[in-house]
Amino acid sequence: MEALYLLVPLSVVVVGVALWVFFGAAESGQFDDLEGPAYRVLQDDDRGGA
């Protein structure tokens, strides 16, 4: 029972940090273009590198 006095506040803090990181990433534009990078990988690049 004493472990709950540590685990419940600790889990609330962990969830709070996870929400803070998620909303910070959403506000900075991290999730704006989800399809662009996937299509860019498939495009052929004929620059003649290696």
C-alpha positions as CSV (number, residue, x, y, z in Angstrom):
1,M,0.0,0.0,0.0
2,E,2.9,2.3,0.7
3,A,4.1,1.9,-2.8
4,L,1.0,3.6,-4.1
5,Y,2.0,6.8,-2.4
6,L,5.1,6.8,-4.7
7,L,3.7,5.3,-7.8
8,V,0.5,7.4,-8.3
9,P,2.2,10.8,-8.2
10,L,5.1,9.4,-10.2
11,S,2.7,8.2,-12.9
12,V,0.9,11.6,-12.9
13,V,4.2,13.3,-13.5
14,V,5.2,11.0,-16.3
15,V,1.8,11.5,-18.1
16,G,2.2,15.2,-17.6
17,V,5.7,15.2,-19.2
18,A,4.5,13.1,-22.1
19,L,1.5,15.4,-22.8
20,W,3.8,18.4,-22.5
21,V,6.2,16.9,-25.1
22,F,3.4,15.9,-27.4
23,F,1.7,19.3,-27.4
24,G,5.1,21.0,-27.8
25,A,5.8,19.0,-30.9
26,A,2.3,19.6,-32.3
27,E,2.7,23.4,-31.8
28,S,6.1,23.5,-33.4
29,G,4.8,21.9,-36.6
30,Q,6.2,18.4,-36.2
31,F,3.1,16.7,-37.5
32,D,2.2,19.2,-40.3
33,D,3.3,17.1,-43.3
34,L,3.1,13.4,-42.7
35,E,3.0,12.3,-46.4
36,G,5.7,14.5,-47.9
37,P,8.8,12.6,-46.6
38,A,7.3,9.3,-47.5
39,Y,6.8,10.3,-51.1
40,R,10.2,12.0,-51.2
41,V,11.9,8.6,-50.5
42,L,10.1,7.1,-53.5
43,Q,11.1,9.8,-56.0
44,D,14.0,9.0,-58.3
45,D,17.1,11.2,-57.9
46,D,19.2,11.4,-61.1
47,R,22.1,13.5,-59.8
48,G,24.6,10.8,-60.5
49,G,26.1,10.6,-57.1
50,A,28.0,7.4,-56.1
